[in-house]
Amino acid sequence: MSRANFRQSDMERIFKAARQTGATVQIDLRTLIVTVLPAPEPSIREQLGLVPDGKENWDED
């Protein structure tokens, strides 16, 4: 694929798809290689809201 064929609309399509999935895109314009790095999936604790807020402050009697 030549640089002329790698149009802006192609790049916009790649960016739009990556944005919808939360992925990161790296495009090498010299070699015309597109690398898509998937977003890390949140852990089950984060989904349930069980992530610790910080150090616990318990009254020690």
ABEGO torsion letter per residue (X at the ends): XBAAABBAAAAAAAAAAAAAAGBBBBBBAAAGBBBBBBBBBBBAAAAAGABBAEBBBBBBX
